[in-house]
Amino acid sequence: MQRIFDECAPEGMRLDSTHCEEFPCLGLVVADEWPRGFAVDLTDIFGDDCAPLQEDMPDTGHAMLLDFDVDCPDGATESLLVFATGDADPLEQAYPHEDWEDSFDVLYRLMMDLSRRAETLTGQWPCAD
């Protein structure tokens, strides 16, 4: 994740931190602009010529983005993205008892876990000085 952002992030977008205590790793991203939607093609964010993506594209080729406006104590509002992407094998290991025949069950569980983690992380966001 760090290499993708270091080498390919558009102007005004930076990876602030990663949180990998649970699958999938989440990145907290500060961004001026980003493609809107829950599941966004990684090349729509980082471009078709991003070397780290060409070398190791996640199975889905997509990132899940949850965007939040964080109200800071000084009255400013910061736009924060919770960014996640990953491969199928770790997903199957993270949810070993799910019905993989019905991918909606797995997606629903993943969305609930992502939402829970995102709310916690954004609630702890240290606004810029």
C-alpha angles and dihedrals in degrees: 000000000000093000092049091053094042094052105028114020114124120244111286096028125101137166108238101182144339128229116198104162088115134021124301108037110237126213123206105217130189111209140171092201137002139165108278123235139076097261112035127181108251091225089057087061103035105021134248093275098056104133097206090054093046090051098046114009112180114247094256096041088219139103124216110226127195112183126203135181106218117203109218127209091248091059095257122126120219124200110226129183126202103211125195135169134155152148130277098244096061089043090056090048091050092052104031096158099048122112101255090187088069104050090184089071091055093044091049092051092047092049091051092049092046092049092050093049094043092053091051094047096046090047088060095046112136104219116225116275 
